């Protein structure tokens, strides 16, 4: 399949997923940009549902950027431990909040490269912030995205998140990227699953997906 064919397939996939999942929302709960930064760091190797529960206790004790920046790392770790990798996540959250306070007056920057410079923030997290908070073009290549776009034939056996992101920038209209990735998460959880065989029989994409009915 050449690049033009991939673009056509991508547009059709976007159209069908919009119909299937009209609400394309982030499944992490937040009411401020800095809270999404915290949650997305905690979500590494942890479910969003668990993160949403854990941060309730975290914000009760540390309700602001300043409070988290001043907090003892051990206190943060004690609260976030249920999310796994508590020591490294607590350290990153502490350092990130300190940098936000000292360099940005407690505000999350709306610049991709400045986001990447924050402790614990990688391309996936920076893209999520850019898309969900600032409503700018974004491609969030999480595990669902990488699995699905490979199955659909939009990328060819690429597993590296950055390479998948770069490939999708060529195919996905900029204004669709953020919502498209959220819908891939929904579809990956509900239909195109990883731990069991994908439910191709009920998939809205089964007639245009390269791996439909193939993976057992």
Order of alpha helices (4+ residues) and beta strands (2+ residues): alpha-alpha-alpha-alpha-alpha-alpha-alpha-alpha-alpha-alpha-alpha
